[in-house]
Amino acid sequence: MSTPEKSKILTLNEMIAYQEGAVVSRQITKAEAGNVTLFAFDKDQGLSEHTAPFDALVHILDGEARVIISGVPFDLKTGDAIIMPANEPHALKAAQKFKMLLTMIRA
């Protein structure tokens, strides 16, 4: 029996590396229904406030981040996750370097 090409074990923390003074991203999969992207943020790096037309799940894989949703700050650490609701302003900042998995659902 052959294994479908996309069916493989992913070691997410090893699939993306930190880069000094930067935010690095790597798309894992993309489809009409949504996409999954890995991010690595160096300390003090972030994404400025913006909105998206879809819900997004942020799952912290390593480190610590501050996620601000509609002006409310949430401090997340390794293993934590939060949903950023569609059309709500949100921003992210690295309290220390961190990696996250972003799952965006287009519905």
C-alpha positions as CSV (number, residue, x, y, z in Angstrom):
1,M,0.0,0.0,0.0
2,S,1.5,3.4,-0.9
3,T,1.2,6.5,1.3
4,P,-0.3,9.6,-0.2
5,E,2.3,12.3,-0.8
6,K,0.9,14.7,1.8
7,S,0.6,12.0,4.5
8,K,3.8,12.2,6.4
9,I,4.9,13.0,9.9
10,L,5.7,16.7,10.3
11,T,8.1,17.8,13.0
12,L,6.8,21.4,13.1
13,N,9.5,22.9,15.4
14,E,12.2,21.6,13.1
15,M,10.6,22.8,9.9
16,I,11.3,26.5,10.5
17,A,14.3,28.3,12.0
18,Y,14.7,31.6,13.9
19,Q,16.4,34.3,12.0
20,E,18.0,37.3,13.9
21,G,15.8,40.4,13.7
22,A,13.2,38.8,11.4
23,V,9.9,37.0,11.1
24,V,10.1,33.9,9.0
25,S,7.1,32.0,7.5
26,R,6.7,28.7,5.8
27,Q,3.4,27.5,4.3
28,I,2.6,23.9,5.1
29,T,-0.6,23.5,3.1
30,K,-3.0,25.7,1.2
31,A,-6.5,24.9,-0.1
32,E,-9.7,26.8,-0.9
33,A,-11.0,26.1,2.6
34,G,-8.0,27.6,4.3
35,N,-4.2,27.4,4.9
36,V,-1.7,26.3,7.5
37,T,1.5,28.3,8.0
38,L,4.5,28.1,10.4
39,F,6.0,31.3,11.7
40,A,9.2,32.0,13.7
41,F,9.6,35.4,15.3
42,D,12.8,36.7,16.8
43,K,12.5,38.6,20.1
44,D,10.7,41.9,19.8
45,Q,9.5,41.1,16.2
46,G,5.8,41.0,15.4
47,L,2.9,41.6,13.1
48,S,1.3,45.0,13.3
49,E,-2.4,45.4,13.9
50,H,-4.6,44.2,11.0
51,T,-7.8,42.3,10.3
52,A,-8.6,39.2,8.3
53,P,-11.9,38.1,6.9
54,F,-11.6,34.6,8.4
55,D,-11.1,33.0,11.8
56,A,-7.5,32.0,12.6
57,L,-6.1,29.7,15.2
58,V,-2.7,30.5,16.6
59,H,-0.9,27.7,18.4
60,I,2.4,28.5,20.1
61,L,4.9,25.8,19.4
62,D,7.9,27.4,21.2
63,G,8.6,30.5,23.3
64,E,6.2,33.3,24.4
65,A,4.1,35.8,22.5
66,R,1.6,38.6,23.2
67,V,-1.4,38.5,21.0
68,I,-3.7,41.5,21.1
69,I,-7.3,41.0,19.9
70,S,-9.6,44.1,19.7
71,G,-7.2,45.9,22.2
72,V,-7.2,43.0,24.7
73,P,-3.7,41.5,25.4
74,F,-3.2,37.8,25.8
75,D,0.1,36.3,26.9
76,L,0.7,32.9,25.4
77,K,3.4,30.3,26.0
78,T,4.5,27.0,24.5
79,G,1.4,24.8,24.1
80,D,-1.2,27.6,24.3
81,A,-3.6,28.4,21.5
82,I,-6.1,31.2,20.8
83,I,-8.6,31.9,18.1
84,M,-8.4,35.3,16.4
85,P,-12.0,36.0,15.2
86,A,-12.7,37.1,11.7
87,N,-12.8,40.9,11.2
88,E,-11.4,41.7,14.7
89,P,-8.2,43.8,14.7
90,H,-5.3,41.8,16.0
91,A,-1.5,42.0,16.4
92,L,1.3,39.7,17.6
93,K,4.6,40.5,19.3
94,A,7.4,38.2,20.5
95,A,8.0,38.6,24.2
96,Q,10.9,36.3,23.6
97,K,11.5,34.4,20.3
98,F,8.6,32.1,19.5
99,K,7.3,29.8,16.8
100,M,3.6,29.4,16.0
101,L,1.4,27.4,13.7
102,L,-1.3,29.6,12.1
103,T,-4.4,27.8,10.8
104,M,-6.8,30.0,8.8
105,I,-10.3,28.7,8.0
106,R,-12.1,30.3,5.1
107,A,-15.8,29.8,5.8
